[in-house]
Amino acid sequence: MAYRRERCHSADWQHWRGRCSWWRTRYARNGCFRPHDAGRHRGRRRAYWWQCLRIGCCLRSAAMVRRARARLRRRRRCGADCARGGDFSLRPDEEMGYQAALAAHADEFRRGNVGAGIGAALGRGSFKCGVGSASMRMSGVNSHIVIAALAVVNAAGLPLGVQNPSVAMEHGGLKPAGLNTTLAVVATNAKLTVAEVKRTSTAAHDGLARALSPVHTLADGDTVFTLASCAQELSGADSSGTIALIELQSMAALVVQAAIEDGIQAAESVQTPAGGLPRWPA
């Protein structure tokens, strides 16, 4: 095993080799917390293991290096969690983004209880929900423009149109503690500027309000991201293309609404020793 040699003061060296509690105090003073202290500091927990890896290399301690590398690898393989039975500090990283891009294809893909939708729920944890998607194509001279949305429905609210949400959630069974947020990403092949992309995200938020109620509450972290590949030009009735852009942004709200509804209907009921979550009745 190869080690990277680093500068280490002779006085500190004795402390590292002695495995005394002084090095833990030194870490806390430098802003790096021990694992059981780092639960409230998501970024610092990973920094702690990076520091352990550096010290293990400095001390030529194979055991410390192996343990730090194992913890860092384990966190790279984990994704986001909805605070329902998992570790909320886990986050996706750059490597997972590359893997997702390489796995992209034009065929049918799984929806519902998959990926981030595994821990997603509806109505404050009363009904099972998941991942949904939808796409639309513009008409007329812009028939070459496609806009699509992918949504992870983990909302505090319920589908729009429920007359008595409190009664509906009572029939949903257990309400495990968790956090709520509906995430959506809108993608289009139209050529848009940064300002137009931001405005499209704003318009797409209307899709949340058309599919769920309530939305954008203090219990939610509802967010919409928009990206454009800029592969096709928008053709409008006017020279600036404003009319076509307005039509595209109105369709963004429609695809987000359809993706949320798809995520609700594609989810399947789950049953675990801790309890169960039924799917939303069709």
Buried (B, 14 or more C-beta within 10 A) or exposed (E): EEEEEEEEEEEBEEBBEEEEEEBEEBBEEEEBBEEEBBEEBEEBBBBBBEBBBBBBBBBEBEEBBEBBBEBBEEBBEBBBBBBBEBEBBBBBBEEBEEEEEEEEEEEEEEBBBEBBBBBBBBBBBBBBBBBBBBBBEBEEEBEBBBBBBBBBBBBBBBBBEBEEBEEBBEEBBEBBEBBBBBBBBBBBBBBBEEEBBEBBBEBBBBBBBBBBBBBBEEEBBBEBEBEBEEEBEBBBEEEEBEEBBEBBBEBBBBBBBBBBBBBBBBBEEBEEEEEEBBBBEE
